[in-house]
Amino acid sequence: MSSQSQAYLLEGRVAVETGSLQGIRKAVAIGLSQAGATVLVTGTNLERSQKVSEEVLTGRETDYFIGDLS
């Protein structure tokens, strides 16, 4: 598979990345967005969730959810 065909491998998919406000989970959320997925960022801090959602956006649809999913 060429790199161009892999660029949007997750186009049309939705990814819910829990605990995605920092570290590896934040990087995963960004990677999912770059792969074409619509990403739902989750966390317990409103300001950080908004900031990460904006970072993840990269021209894709994204949103955030505030709450404890445990």
Stockholm file with secondary structure:
# STOCKHOLM 1.0

chainA/1-70         MSSQSQAYLLEGRVAVETGSLQGIRKAVAIGLSQAGATVLVTGTNLERSQKVSEEVLTGRETDYFIGDLS
#=GR chainA/1-70 SS CCHHHHTTTTTTCEEEETTTTSHHHHHHHHHHHHTTCEEEEEESCHHHHHHHHHHHHTTSCEEEEESCCC
#=GC SS_cons        CCHHHHTTTTTTCEEEETTTTSHHHHHHHHHHHHTTCEEEEEESCHHHHHHHHHHHHTTSCEEEEESCCC
//
